[in-house]
Amino acid sequence: MAELTKKICIIGDFAVGKTSSVARCVNDVFSDKYLTTVGVKIDTKEMTVGVAATPVKLIIWDIAGTDRFSAVEFSYLRGSSGFILVVDGTRSHTLDVAKRLRTETQERYGDIPCVTLVNKSDLAGEWEIDDETIAALESDGFFPFVTSAKTGANVELAFERLAELVVTDQ
């Protein structure tokens, strides 16, 4: 079976762990050094998904953190097969930002597959987002995963789920 290539974007507010989540998934590394993404950073991840063992190459566009999209960010999203929203569990307002970004993306590009990382589970004692809120995300179609880019918890699983969704949605 030929490998599918799918562009996905990772979006969210500043400092929620987008770049760290990509680094964990692609290279299985984590750095405590915070580096702001300027514009977009592109990585690739190859995986096999689904019962049909479909090979897929994800072209991951890590878009600079923002609470609202400009024309530039919208242009980065063009042609995307799916996207990952990242929320910082220790800052509840980042969930509001993620919801707004999802709405803006859907208004512009339609209902494309999406999963949500509620990140920084390694800091659970500092969380401002509770289990009920995460359950509500599930019922609203956000496909939430409680993750930690630092420990790697559920990061690869979330990327695999998005890969399954974009392969199924083709």
DSSP file (Angstrom, degrees, kcal/mol; ACC not computed):
  #  RESIDUE AA STRUCTURE BP1 BP2  ACC     N-H-->O    O-->H-N    N-H-->O    O-->H-N    TCO  KAPPA ALPHA  PHI   PSI    X-CA   Y-CA   Z-CA
    1    1 A M              0   0    0      0, 0.0     2,-0.1     0, 0.0     3,-0.0   0.000 360.0 360.0 360.0 134.6    0.0    0.0    0.0
    2    2 A A        -     0   0    0      1,-0.1     2,-0.2    52,-0.0     0, 0.0  -0.421 360.0-106.5 -71.7 144.5    1.3    3.4   -0.9
    3    3 A E        -     0   0    0     -2,-0.1     2,-0.3    51,-0.1    53,-0.2  -0.517  29.8-137.5 -71.9 134.8    2.1    5.8    1.9
    4    4 A L  E     -a   56   0A   0     51,-2.4    53,-3.5    -2,-0.2     2,-0.5  -0.690   9.8-148.0 -87.9 146.1   -0.4    8.7    2.3
    5    5 A T  E     -a   57   0A   0     -2,-0.3     2,-0.4    51,-0.2    53,-0.2  -0.978  19.4-179.9-116.4 126.5    1.0   12.2    3.0
    6    6 A K  E     -a   58   0A   0     51,-2.8    53,-3.0    -2,-0.5     2,-0.5  -0.989  21.7-140.5-132.6 129.5   -1.2   14.5    5.1
    7    7 A K  E     +a   59   0A   0     -2,-0.4    74,-3.4    72,-0.4    75,-0.9  -0.754  26.6 176.8 -85.4 128.2   -0.6   18.0    6.2
    8    8 A I  E     -ab  60  82A   0     51,-2.7    53,-3.1    -2,-0.5     2,-0.4  -0.955  15.9-146.8-128.1 153.4   -1.7   18.7    9.8
    9    9 A C  E     -ab  61  83A   0     73,-1.7    75,-2.9    -2,-0.3     2,-0.5  -0.919   2.8-149.0-119.0 145.8   -1.4   21.9   11.8
   10   10 A I  E     +ab  62  84A   0     51,-2.6    53,-1.8    -2,-0.4     2,-0.3  -0.970  28.8 172.0-115.1 122.9   -0.8   22.3   15.5
   11   11 A I  E     + b   0  85A   0     73,-3.1    75,-2.1    -2,-0.5     2,-0.3  -0.867  11.9 112.0-132.8 159.3   -2.4   25.4   17.0
   12   12 A G  E     - b   0  86A   0     -2,-0.3    54,-1.9    52,-0.2    75,-0.1  -0.916  59.8 -51.3 160.3 179.7   -3.0   27.1   20.3
   13   13 A D  S >  S-     0   0    0     73,-0.6     3,-0.9    -2,-0.3     5,-0.2  -0.034  75.1 -66.1 -68.9 176.6   -2.1   30.0   22.5
   14   14 A F  T 3  S+     0   0    0      1,-0.2    -1,-0.2    51,-0.2    22,-0.0  -0.383 113.3   4.0 -64.9 140.7    1.4   31.0   23.5
   15   15 A A  T 3  S+     0   0    0      1,-0.1    -1,-0.2    -3,-0.1    -2,-0.1   0.760  83.4 127.1  59.4  33.1    3.5   28.6   25.6
   16   16 A V  S <  S-     0   0    0     -3,-0.9    73,-0.2    70,-0.1   103,-0.1   0.632  85.9 -95.5 -91.5 -15.3    0.9   25.7   25.8
   17   17 A G  S  > S+     0   0    0     69,-0.1     4,-2.1    71,-0.1     5,-0.2   0.663  77.3 138.2 111.0  23.5    3.4   23.1   24.6
   18   18 A K  H  > S+     0   0    0     -5,-0.2     4,-2.1     2,-0.2     5,-0.2   0.974  79.7  39.5 -62.9 -55.6    2.8   22.9   20.9
   19   19 A T  H  > S+     0   0    0      1,-0.2     4,-2.6     2,-0.2    -1,-0.2   0.884 116.5  51.8 -63.8 -39.7    6.5   22.7   19.8
   20   20 A S  H  > S+     0   0    0      2,-0.2     4,-2.2     1,-0.2    -1,-0.2   0.870 108.9  50.9 -65.3 -36.6    7.3   20.5   22.8
   21   21 A S  H  X S+     0   0    0     -4,-2.1     4,-2.4     2,-0.2    -2,-0.2   0.902 111.3  47.5 -67.7 -40.6    4.5   18.1   21.8
   22   22 A V  H  X S+     0   0    0     -4,-2.1     4,-3.2     2,-0.2     5,-0.4   0.934 112.2  49.8 -64.5 -45.1    5.8   17.9   18.3
   23   23 A A  H  X>S+     0   0    0     -4,-2.6     4,-2.1     1,-0.2     6,-1.1   0.885 111.5  49.4 -61.2 -38.5    9.4   17.3   19.5
   24   24 A R  H  X5S+     0   0    0     -4,-2.2     4,-1.0     4,-0.3    -1,-0.2   0.924 116.5  41.5 -66.4 -43.8    8.1   14.6   21.8
   25   25 A C  H  <5S+     0   0    0     -4,-2.4    -2,-0.2     2,-0.2    -1,-0.2   0.926 123.9  35.3 -70.5 -44.6    6.2   12.9   19.0
   26   26 A V  H  <5S+     0   0    0     -4,-3.2    -3,-0.2    -5,-0.2    -2,-0.2   0.917 139.0  11.1 -79.1 -44.8    8.7   13.2   16.2
   27   27 A N  H  <5S-     0   0    0     -4,-2.1    -3,-0.2    -5,-0.4    -2,-0.2   0.412  90.9-123.4-117.8  -0.7   12.0   12.8   18.1
   28   28 A D  S  <<S+     0   0    0     -4,-1.0     2,-0.3    -5,-0.6    -4,-0.3   0.905  70.5 123.5  53.9  46.3   11.0   11.6   21.5
   29   29 A V        -     0   0    0     -6,-1.1     2,-0.3    -9,-0.2    -1,-0.2  -0.905  43.2-164.2-131.2 160.7   12.8   14.5   23.2
   30   30 A F        -     0   0    0     -2,-0.3     2,-0.4    -3,-0.1   120,-0.1  -0.992   2.8-166.3-143.4 139.9   11.8   17.3   25.6
   31   31 A S        -     0   0    0     -2,-0.3    -8,-0.0     2,-0.1    -2,-0.0  -0.990  19.0-150.2-126.8 136.9   13.7   20.5   26.5
   32   32 A D  S    S+     0   0    0     -2,-0.4     2,-0.4     2,-0.1    -1,-0.1   0.588  72.4 103.3 -76.3 -10.6   13.0   22.8   29.4
   33   33 A K  S    S-     0   0    0      1,-0.1     2,-0.6     2,-0.0    -2,-0.1  -0.614  70.6-138.7 -78.0 125.5   14.2   25.7   27.4
   34   34 A Y        +     0   0    0     -2,-0.4     2,-0.5     2,-0.0    -2,-0.1  -0.750  24.2 178.4 -88.5 121.0   11.4   27.8   26.0
   35   35 A L        -     0   0    0     -2,-0.6     2,-0.2     0, 0.0   -16,-0.1  -0.984  25.6-131.5-122.2 120.7   11.8   28.9   22.4
   36   36 A T        -     0   0    0     -2,-0.5     2,-0.4     1,-0.1    28,-0.1  -0.511  20.8-126.7 -70.4 131.7    9.1   31.0   20.8
   37   37 A T        -     0   0    0     -2,-0.2     2,-0.6    26,-0.1    28,-0.2  -0.663  19.8-154.0 -77.3 131.4    8.1   29.7   17.4
   38   38 A V        -     0   0    0     -2,-0.4     2,-0.9    26,-0.1    -1,-0.0  -0.940  63.8 -34.0-108.6 119.1    8.2   32.5   14.8
   39   39 A G  S    S-     0   0    0     -2,-0.6    25,-2.7    26,-0.1     2,-0.3  -0.625 116.1 -27.1  76.2-109.0    5.9   31.9   11.9
   40   40 A V  E     -C   63   0A   0     -2,-0.9     2,-0.4    23,-0.2    23,-0.2  -0.998  46.8-157.4-145.6 145.0    5.8   28.2   11.3
   41   41 A K  E     -C   62   0A   0     21,-2.0    21,-3.3    -2,-0.3     2,-0.5  -0.986  17.9-151.0-121.4 134.3    8.1   25.2   11.9
   42   42 A I  E     +C   61   0A   0     -2,-0.4     2,-0.3    19,-0.2    19,-0.2  -0.914  21.0 163.5-115.5 130.7    7.6   22.1    9.8
   43   43 A D  E     -C   60   0A   0     17,-2.2    17,-2.8    -2,-0.5     2,-0.3  -0.843  24.0-135.4-130.2 168.6    8.4   18.5   10.9
   44   44 A T  E     -C   59   0A   0     -2,-0.3     2,-0.4    15,-0.2    15,-0.2  -0.957  13.4-173.4-128.4 150.9    7.4   15.1    9.6
   45   45 A K  E     -C   58   0A   0     13,-2.0    13,-3.4    -2,-0.3     2,-0.4  -0.971   9.6-155.9-142.6 124.7    6.3   11.9   11.3
   46   46 A E  E     +C   57   0A   0     -2,-0.4     2,-0.3    11,-0.2    11,-0.2  -0.852  26.7 152.9-101.4 137.2    5.7    8.6    9.7
   47   47 A M  E     -C   56   0A   0      9,-2.6     9,-3.1    -2,-0.4     2,-0.5  -0.962  40.3-123.0-153.0 167.9    3.4    6.1   11.3
   48   48 A T  E     -C   55   0A   0     -2,-0.3     2,-0.3     7,-0.2     5,-0.1  -0.979  36.2-177.0-118.1 129.4    1.1    3.2   10.5
   49   49 A V  E   > +C   54   0A   0      5,-2.5     5,-2.8    -2,-0.5     3,-0.1  -0.890  29.9  16.7-131.5 157.0   -2.6    3.5   11.6
   50   50 A G  T > 5S-     0   0    0     -2,-0.3     3,-1.6     3,-0.2   114,-0.0   0.141  90.3 -67.8  78.6 169.7   -5.8    1.6   11.6
   51   51 A V  T 3 5S+     0   0    0      1,-0.3    -1,-0.2     2,-0.1     0, 0.0   0.752 132.7  58.6 -67.8 -23.7   -6.8   -2.0   11.2
   52   52 A A  T 3 5S-     0   0    0     -3,-0.1    -1,-0.3     2,-0.0    -2,-0.2   0.426 108.7-127.3 -83.9   2.4   -5.7   -1.8    7.6
   53   53 A A  T < 5 -     0   0    0     -3,-1.6    -3,-0.2     1,-0.2    -2,-0.1   0.943  35.9-169.0  50.1  55.8   -2.2   -0.8    8.8
   54   54 A T  E   < - C   0  49A   0     -5,-2.8    -5,-2.5     1,-0.0     2,-0.4  -0.639  16.2-134.6 -78.7 121.8   -2.2    2.3    6.5
   55   55 A P  E     + C   0  48A   0      0, 0.0   -51,-2.4     0, 0.0     2,-0.4  -0.622  31.2 177.9 -76.4 133.1    1.2    4.0    6.2
   56   56 A V  E     -aC   4  47A   0     -9,-3.1    -9,-2.6    -2,-0.4     2,-0.6  -0.999  24.1-151.8-139.2 138.7    0.9    7.7    6.6
   57   57 A K  E     -aC   5  46A   0    -53,-3.5   -51,-2.8    -2,-0.4     2,-0.6  -0.952  17.0-152.4-108.9 118.3    3.4   10.5    6.6
   58   58 A L  E     -aC   6  45A   0    -13,-3.4   -13,-2.0    -2,-0.6     2,-0.8  -0.802   4.2-156.3 -91.0 125.0    2.2   13.5    8.6
   59   59 A I  E     -aC   7  44A   0    -53,-3.0   -51,-2.7    -2,-0.6     2,-0.6  -0.902  21.5-155.4 -96.6 107.0    3.7   16.9    7.6
   60   60 A I  E     -aC   8  43A   0    -17,-2.8   -17,-2.2    -2,-0.8     2,-0.8  -0.771  10.7-162.3 -97.8 115.8    3.3   18.8   10.9
   61   61 A W  E     -aC   9  42A   0    -53,-3.1   -51,-2.6    -2,-0.6     2,-0.9  -0.865   5.8-159.5 -97.7 108.0    3.0   22.6   10.7
   62   62 A D  E     -aC  10  41A   0    -21,-3.3   -21,-2.0    -2,-0.8     2,-0.3  -0.789  15.3-157.9 -89.8 103.5    3.7   24.0   14.1
   63   63 A I  E     - C   0  40A   0    -53,-1.8   -23,-0.2    -2,-0.9   -51,-0.1  -0.671  25.1 -97.3 -92.3 136.7    2.2   27.4   13.9
   64   64 A A        -     0   0    0    -25,-2.7   -52,-0.2    -2,-0.3    -1,-0.1  -0.127  52.1 -91.3 -50.3 141.4    3.3   30.2   16.3
   65   65 A G        +     0   0    0    -28,-0.2     2,-0.3   -54,-0.1   -52,-0.3  -0.262  58.9 156.2 -59.6 137.3    1.1   30.7   19.3
   66   66 A T        -     0   0    0    -54,-1.9   -54,-0.1    -3,-0.1     3,-0.1  -0.987  45.5-144.6-157.4 155.2   -1.7   33.1   19.0
   67   67 A D  S    S+     0   0    0     -2,-0.3     2,-0.3     1,-0.3   -54,-0.1   0.540  94.6  26.6 -99.2  -9.1   -5.1   33.8   20.5
   68   68 A R  S    S-     0   0    0     32,-0.0     2,-0.3    33,-0.0    -1,-0.3  -0.986  83.7-117.6-148.3 143.5   -6.5   35.0   17.2
   69   69 A F        -     0   0    0     -2,-0.3     2,-0.2    -3,-0.1    -3,-0.0  -0.620  22.8-161.8 -82.7 138.1   -5.6   34.1   13.6
   70   70 A S     >  -     0   0    0     -2,-0.3     4,-2.3     1,-0.0     5,-0.2  -0.486  44.9 -89.6 -98.2-179.9   -4.4   36.8   11.2
   71   71 A A  H  > S+     0   0    0      1,-0.2     4,-1.9     2,-0.2     5,-0.1   0.849 128.6  56.3 -59.7 -33.4   -4.4   36.3    7.4
   72   72 A V  H  > S+     0   0    0      2,-0.2     4,-1.6     1,-0.2    -1,-0.2   0.951 107.6  45.4 -65.6 -49.5   -0.9   34.8    7.7
   73   73 A E  H  > S+     0   0    0      1,-0.2     4,-1.4     2,-0.2    -2,-0.2   0.906 111.7  53.4 -61.7 -40.4   -2.0   32.1   10.2
   74   74 A F  H  X S+     0   0    0     -4,-2.3     4,-0.9     1,-0.2    -1,-0.2   0.892 105.8  53.8 -60.5 -37.7   -5.0   31.3    8.0
   75   75 A S  H  < S+     0   0    0     -4,-1.9     3,-0.5     1,-0.2    -1,-0.2   0.859 104.2  55.3 -66.2 -33.3   -2.8   30.9    5.0
   76   76 A Y  H  < S+     0   0    0     -4,-1.6    -1,-0.2     1,-0.2    -2,-0.2   0.849 105.8  52.8 -64.7 -33.5   -0.7   28.3    7.0
   77   77 A L  H >< S+     0   0    0     -4,-1.4     3,-2.0    -3,-0.2    -1,-0.2   0.685  81.5 115.1 -76.3 -18.8   -3.9   26.3    7.6
   78   78 A R  T 3< S+     0   0    0     -4,-0.9    31,-0.0    -3,-0.5    -3,-0.0  -0.272  83.0  14.2 -56.7 131.9   -4.8   26.2    3.9
   79   79 A G  T 3  S+     0   0    0      1,-0.3   -72,-0.4    30,-0.0    -1,-0.3   0.513  89.2 148.9  82.7   5.4   -4.7   22.6    2.6
   80   80 A S    <   -     0   0    0     -3,-2.0    -1,-0.3     1,-0.1   -72,-0.2  -0.511  39.4-158.2 -75.6 139.1   -4.6   21.0    6.0
   81   81 A S  S    S-     0   0    0    -74,-3.4     2,-0.3     1,-0.3   -73,-0.2   0.637  74.2 -19.4 -87.0 -17.5   -6.2   17.6    6.4
   82   82 A G  E     -b    8   0A   0    -75,-0.9   -73,-1.7    30,-0.2     2,-0.3  -0.975  62.0-138.5-174.0 172.0   -6.5   18.0   10.2
   83   83 A F  E     -bd   9 114A   0     30,-2.0    32,-1.5    -2,-0.3     2,-0.5  -0.989   8.3-136.8-148.7 158.9   -5.3   19.9   13.2
   84   84 A I  E     -bd  10 115A   0    -75,-2.9   -73,-3.1    -2,-0.3     2,-0.4  -0.968  15.5-154.1-115.5 125.7   -4.3   19.6   16.8
   85   85 A L  E     -bd  11 116A   0     30,-2.6    32,-3.2    -2,-0.5     2,-0.5  -0.828  11.6-155.4 -93.6 136.7   -5.4   22.1   19.4
   86   86 A V  E     -bd  12 117A   0    -75,-2.1   -73,-0.6    -2,-0.4     2,-0.4  -0.967  11.5-176.7-119.9 132.1   -3.2   22.4   22.4
   87   87 A V  E     - d   0 118A   0     30,-3.1    32,-3.1    -2,-0.5     2,-0.7  -0.938  25.4-130.0-122.3 142.6   -4.4   23.7   25.8
   88   88 A D  E >   - d   0 119A   0      3,-0.4     3,-2.2    -2,-0.4     6,-0.3  -0.863  12.3-152.9 -93.6 113.1   -2.3   24.3   28.9
   89   89 A G  T 3  S+     0   0    0     30,-2.4    39,-3.0    -2,-0.7    40,-1.1   0.699  94.4  57.8 -59.6 -19.7   -4.1   22.5   31.8
   90   90 A T  T 3  S+     0   0    0     37,-0.3     2,-0.4    29,-0.2    -1,-0.3   0.500 106.1  51.1 -89.2  -4.0   -2.5   25.0   34.2
   91   91 A R    X   -     0   0    0     -3,-2.2     3,-1.9     1,-0.1    -3,-0.4  -0.844  65.5-169.8-135.5  97.5   -4.0   28.0   32.4
   92   92 A S  T >> S+     0   0    0     -2,-0.4     3,-1.6     1,-0.3     4,-0.9   0.778  81.8  68.6 -62.0 -28.2   -7.8   27.7   31.8
   93   93 A H  H 3> S+     0   0    0      1,-0.3     4,-1.9     2,-0.2    -1,-0.3   0.762  87.3  68.4 -64.4 -21.0   -8.0   30.7   29.5
   94   94 A T  H <> S+     0   0    0     -3,-1.9     4,-2.1    -6,-0.3   -81,-0.3   0.754  94.1  57.8 -69.3 -21.5   -6.0   28.7   26.9
   95   95 A L  H <> S+     0   0    0     -3,-1.6     4,-2.4    -4,-0.4    -1,-0.2   0.893 104.4  50.2 -70.5 -40.7   -9.0   26.5   26.6
   96   96 A D  H  X S+     0   0    0     -4,-0.9     4,-2.1     2,-0.2    -2,-0.2   0.905 110.9  50.0 -61.7 -40.7  -11.1   29.5   25.6
   97   97 A V  H  X S+     0   0    0     -4,-1.9     4,-2.8     2,-0.2     5,-0.2   0.931 109.9  50.5 -62.1 -46.0   -8.5   30.4   23.1
   98   98 A A  H  X S+     0   0    0     -4,-2.1     4,-2.4     1,-0.2    -2,-0.2   0.901 109.4  50.6 -61.0 -41.4   -8.5   26.9   21.7
   99   99 A K  H  X S+     0   0    0     -4,-2.4     4,-2.2     2,-0.2    -1,-0.2   0.915 112.0  47.6 -62.5 -42.3  -12.3   26.9   21.3
  100  100 A R  H  X S+     0   0    0     -4,-2.1     4,-2.6     2,-0.2    -2,-0.2   0.916 111.6  49.8 -65.3 -43.2  -12.1   30.3   19.5
  101  101 A L  H  X S+     0   0    0     -4,-2.8     4,-2.5     1,-0.2    -2,-0.2   0.892 110.1  51.2 -63.3 -39.0   -9.3   29.0   17.2
  102  102 A R  H  X S+     0   0    0     -4,-2.4     4,-2.8    -5,-0.2    -1,-0.2   0.932 110.9  48.1 -63.0 -45.0  -11.4   25.9   16.4
  103  103 A T  H  X S+     0   0    0     -4,-2.2     4,-2.6     1,-0.2    -2,-0.2   0.928 112.5  48.3 -61.2 -45.9  -14.4   28.0   15.5
  104  104 A E  H  X S+     0   0    0     -4,-2.6     4,-1.6     1,-0.2    -1,-0.2   0.897 112.8  48.9 -61.6 -40.9  -12.4   30.3   13.3
  105  105 A T  H  X S+     0   0    0     -4,-2.5     4,-3.1     2,-0.2     5,-0.4   0.921 112.3  47.5 -65.6 -44.3  -10.8   27.3   11.6
  106  106 A Q  H  X S+     0   0    0     -4,-2.8     4,-2.0     1,-0.2    -2,-0.2   0.892 110.2  52.6 -65.2 -39.2  -14.1   25.7   11.0
  107  107 A E  H  < S+     0   0    0     -4,-2.6    -1,-0.2    -5,-0.2    -2,-0.2   0.872 119.0  36.1 -63.0 -35.4  -15.7   28.9    9.6
  108  108 A R  H  < S+     0   0    0     -4,-1.6    -2,-0.2    -5,-0.2    -1,-0.2   0.871 135.5  16.5 -85.9 -40.3  -12.8   29.3    7.2
  109  109 A Y  H  < S-     0   0    0     -4,-3.1    -3,-0.2     1,-0.3    -2,-0.2   0.384 100.5-119.0-121.4   2.0  -12.1   25.7    6.1
  110  110 A G     <  -     0   0    0     -4,-2.0     2,-1.5    -5,-0.4    -1,-0.3  -0.361  59.0 -31.0  88.1-171.2  -15.1   23.6    7.2
  111  111 A D  S    S+     0   0    0     -2,-0.1    -1,-0.1    -4,-0.1    -5,-0.1  -0.619  71.7 167.6 -90.2  82.0  -15.2   20.7    9.6
  112  112 A I        -     0   0    0     -2,-1.5   -30,-0.2     1,-0.1   -29,-0.1  -0.654  46.6 -80.7 -93.8 154.1  -11.8   19.0    9.3
  113  113 A P        +     0   0    0      0, 0.0   -30,-2.0     0, 0.0     2,-0.3  -0.139  55.6 176.1 -56.2 145.6  -10.6   16.4   11.8
  114  114 A C  E     -d   83   0A   0    -32,-0.2     2,-0.3    27,-0.2   -30,-0.2  -0.996  18.9-169.7-151.2 143.5   -9.2   17.7   15.0
  115  115 A V  E     -d   84   0A   0    -32,-1.5   -30,-2.6    -2,-0.3     2,-0.5  -0.932  18.6-138.0-127.8 159.6   -7.9   16.4   18.4
  116  116 A T  E     -de  85 144A   0     27,-2.0    29,-2.6    26,-0.5     2,-0.6  -0.969   3.7-154.0-122.9 129.5   -7.2   18.4   21.5
  117  117 A L  E     -de  86 145A   0    -32,-3.2   -30,-3.1    -2,-0.5     2,-1.1  -0.905   1.3-161.8 -98.4 118.1   -4.2   18.0   23.8
  118  118 A V  E     -de  87 146A   0     27,-3.1    29,-2.1    -2,-0.6   -30,-0.2  -0.854  36.1-160.9 -95.3  97.4   -4.9   19.2   27.3
  119  119 A N  E     +d   88   0A   0    -32,-3.1   -30,-2.4    -2,-1.1   -29,-0.2  -0.232  51.2  48.1 -91.5 165.7   -1.2   19.4   28.1
  120  120 A K    >   +     0   0    0     27,-0.2     3,-2.0   -32,-0.2    28,-0.2   0.834  49.7 157.2  77.4  40.0    1.1   19.5   31.1
  121  121 A S  G >   +     0   0    0     26,-2.6     3,-1.3     1,-0.3    27,-0.2   0.712  67.7  72.8 -64.1 -18.9   -0.4   16.6   33.0
  122  122 A D  G 3  S+     0   0    0      1,-0.3    -1,-0.3    25,-0.2     3,-0.2   0.647  96.6  50.7 -67.8 -13.3    2.9   16.4   34.8
  123  123 A L  G X  S+     0   0    0     -3,-2.0     3,-2.7     1,-0.1    -1,-0.3  -0.153  70.5 141.0-111.1  35.4    1.8   19.6   36.6
  124  124 A A  G X   +     0   0    0     -3,-1.3     3,-1.5     1,-0.3    -1,-0.1   0.779  64.1  63.5 -53.7 -33.2   -1.6   18.1   37.6
  125  125 A G  G 3  S+     0   0    0      1,-0.3    -1,-0.3    -3,-0.2    -2,-0.1   0.685 105.5  46.8 -65.6 -17.0   -1.5   19.8   41.1
  126  126 A E  G <  S+     0   0    0     -3,-2.7    -1,-0.3   -35,-0.0    -2,-0.2   0.321  85.3 133.0-104.4   5.4   -1.5   23.2   39.3
  127  127 A W    <   -     0   0    0     -3,-1.5   -37,-0.3    -4,-0.3   -38,-0.1  -0.264  36.0-175.3 -66.9 143.0   -4.3   22.5   36.9
  128  128 A E        +     0   0    0    -39,-3.0     2,-0.5   -40,-0.1   -38,-0.2   0.349  68.8  80.7-109.3  -2.0   -7.2   24.9   36.4
  129  129 A I        -     0   0    0    -40,-1.1     2,-0.1     4,-0.0    -2,-0.1  -0.934  69.7-155.4-111.0 124.3   -9.1   22.5   34.1
  130  130 A D     >  -     0   0    0     -2,-0.5     4,-1.8     1,-0.1     3,-0.3  -0.419  30.4-102.0 -98.6 172.4  -11.1   19.8   35.8
  131  131 A D  H  > S+     0   0    0      1,-0.2     4,-2.6     2,-0.2     5,-0.2   0.834 119.1  57.3 -61.2 -35.5  -12.3   16.4   34.7
  132  132 A E  H  > S+     0   0    0      1,-0.2     4,-2.1     2,-0.2    -1,-0.2   0.893 106.3  49.7 -64.5 -39.0  -15.9   17.6   34.0
  133  133 A T  H  > S+     0   0    0     -3,-0.3     4,-1.7     2,-0.2    -1,-0.2   0.900 111.3  48.8 -65.5 -41.0  -14.5   20.2   31.6
  134  134 A I  H  X S+     0   0    0     -4,-1.8     4,-1.7     2,-0.2    -2,-0.2   0.899 109.8  51.9 -65.9 -40.5  -12.5   17.6   29.8
  135  135 A A  H  X S+     0   0    0     -4,-2.6     4,-1.9     1,-0.2    -2,-0.2   0.885 107.5  53.0 -62.1 -38.3  -15.6   15.3   29.6
  136  136 A A  H  X S+     0   0    0     -4,-2.1     4,-1.4     1,-0.2    -1,-0.2   0.866 104.4  55.8 -65.3 -35.6  -17.5   18.2   28.1
  137  137 A L  H  <>S+     0   0    0     -4,-1.7     5,-2.6     1,-0.2     6,-0.4   0.910 105.3  53.0 -60.8 -41.5  -14.8   18.6   25.4
  138  138 A E  H ><5S+     0   0    0     -4,-1.7     3,-1.6     1,-0.2     5,-0.3   0.933 109.3  47.1 -59.1 -47.4  -15.4   15.0   24.5
  139  139 A S  H 3<5S+     0   0    0     -4,-1.9    -1,-0.2     1,-0.3    -2,-0.2   0.737 108.5  56.8 -70.6 -20.4  -19.1   15.5   24.0
  140  140 A D  T 3<5S-     0   0    0     -4,-1.4    -1,-0.3    -3,-0.2    -2,-0.2   0.328 120.8-106.4 -90.8   7.0  -18.4   18.6   22.0
  141  141 A G  T < 5S+     0   0    0     -3,-1.6    -3,-0.2    -4,-0.2   -27,-0.2   0.736  82.4 127.3  79.9  23.6  -16.3   16.7   19.5
  142  142 A F      < -     0   0    0     -5,-2.6   -26,-0.5    -6,-0.1    -4,-0.2   0.584  59.9-142.6 -86.7 -10.0  -12.9   18.0   20.6
  143  143 A F        -     0   0    0     -6,-0.4   -27,-2.0    -5,-0.3     2,-0.1   0.954  26.4-154.3  45.4  66.0  -11.4   14.5   21.1
  144  144 A P  E     -e  116   0A   0      0, 0.0     2,-0.4     0, 0.0   -27,-0.2  -0.440  18.5-171.2 -76.8 143.1   -9.4   15.5   24.2
  145  145 A F  E     -e  117   0A   0    -29,-2.6   -27,-3.1    -2,-0.1     2,-0.7  -0.999  21.8-136.1-127.0 127.1   -6.2   13.7   25.3
  146  146 A V  E     +e  118   0A   0     -2,-0.4     2,-0.2   -29,-0.2   -27,-0.2  -0.765  44.5 170.5 -82.8 116.1   -4.6   14.6   28.6
  147  147 A T        -     0   0    0    -29,-2.1   -26,-2.6    -2,-0.7     2,-0.3  -0.735  36.8-154.7-127.3 167.5   -0.9   14.8   27.7
  148  148 A S     >  -     0   0    0      5,-1.6     4,-2.4   -28,-0.2     5,-0.3  -0.887   2.1-168.1-142.8 113.6    2.5   15.8   28.9
  149  149 A A  T  4 S+     0   0    0     -2,-0.3    -1,-0.1     1,-0.2  -132,-0.0   0.816  92.7  58.1 -66.0 -28.4    5.1   16.8   26.4
  150  150 A K  T  4 S+     0   0    0      1,-0.2    -1,-0.2    -3,-0.1  -118,-0.0   0.942 121.0  22.5 -67.9 -48.3    7.6   16.5   29.3
  151  151 A T  T  4 S-     0   0    0      2,-0.1    -2,-0.2     0, 0.0    -1,-0.2   0.672 103.1-122.3 -92.7 -18.6    6.9   12.8   30.1
  152  152 A G    >X  +     0   0    0     -4,-2.4     3,-1.4     1,-0.3     4,-0.6   0.383  49.2 166.6  92.1  -3.1    5.5   11.9   26.8
  153  153 A A  T 34 S-     0   0    0     -5,-0.3    -5,-1.6     1,-0.3    -1,-0.3  -0.261  71.2 -22.2 -55.7 118.8    2.2   10.7   28.3
  154  154 A N  T 3> S+     0   0    0     -7,-0.2     4,-1.9     1,-0.1    -1,-0.3   0.426 102.0 117.1  64.9   3.4   -0.4   10.2   25.5
  155  155 A V  H <> S+     0   0    0     -3,-1.4     4,-2.0    -7,-0.3     5,-0.2   0.973  79.5  41.0 -66.4 -53.6    1.3   12.5   23.0
  156  156 A E  H  X S+     0   0    0     -4,-0.6     4,-2.6     1,-0.2    -1,-0.2   0.890 112.8  56.7 -61.7 -38.5    2.0    9.9   20.4
  157  157 A L  H  > S+     0   0    0      1,-0.2     4,-2.2     2,-0.2    -1,-0.2   0.895 106.7  49.3 -58.7 -41.9   -1.5    8.4   21.0
  158  158 A A  H  X S+     0   0    0     -4,-1.9     4,-2.2     2,-0.2    -1,-0.2   0.912 111.4  48.0 -65.7 -43.3   -3.1   11.8   20.2
  159  159 A F  H  X S+     0   0    0     -4,-2.0     4,-2.4     1,-0.2    -2,-0.2   0.898 111.4  51.6 -64.0 -39.8   -1.1   12.1   17.0
  160  160 A E  H  X S+     0   0    0     -4,-2.6     4,-2.4     2,-0.2    -2,-0.2   0.902 108.1  51.9 -62.6 -41.0   -2.0    8.6   16.0
  161  161 A R  H  X S+     0   0    0     -4,-2.2     4,-2.3     2,-0.2    -2,-0.2   0.919 110.3  47.7 -63.3 -43.2   -5.7    9.3   16.6
  162  162 A L  H  X S+     0   0    0     -4,-2.2     4,-2.7     1,-0.2     5,-0.2   0.917 109.8  53.4 -63.5 -41.2   -5.5   12.4   14.4
  163  163 A A  H  X S+     0   0    0     -4,-2.4     4,-2.1     1,-0.2    -2,-0.2   0.915 109.0  49.4 -58.9 -43.0   -3.7   10.3   11.7
  164  164 A E  H  X S+     0   0    0     -4,-2.4     4,-2.4     1,-0.2    -1,-0.2   0.919 111.3  49.8 -60.7 -43.5   -6.6    7.8   11.9
  165  165 A L  H  X S+     0   0    0     -4,-2.3     4,-1.9     1,-0.2    -2,-0.2   0.909 112.2  45.8 -63.9 -42.1   -9.1   10.5   11.5
  166  166 A V  H  < S+     0   0    0     -4,-2.7     4,-0.4     2,-0.2    -1,-0.2   0.841 113.2  50.1 -72.9 -30.8   -7.5   12.1    8.5
  167  167 A V  H >< S+     0   0    0     -4,-2.1     3,-0.7    -5,-0.2    -2,-0.2   0.908 114.1  44.9 -69.9 -41.3   -7.0    8.8    6.8
  168  168 A T  H 3< S+     0   0    0     -4,-2.4    -2,-0.2     1,-0.2    -1,-0.2   0.826 111.0  55.1 -67.9 -32.8  -10.6    7.9    7.3
  169  169 A D  T 3<        0   0    0     -4,-1.9    -1,-0.2     1,-0.2    -2,-0.2   0.520 360.0 360.0 -80.7  -7.0  -11.8   11.4    6.2
  170  170 A Q    <         0   0    0     -3,-0.7    -1,-0.2    -4,-0.4    -2,-0.1   0.503 360.0 360.0 -67.6 360.0  -10.0   11.3    2.8
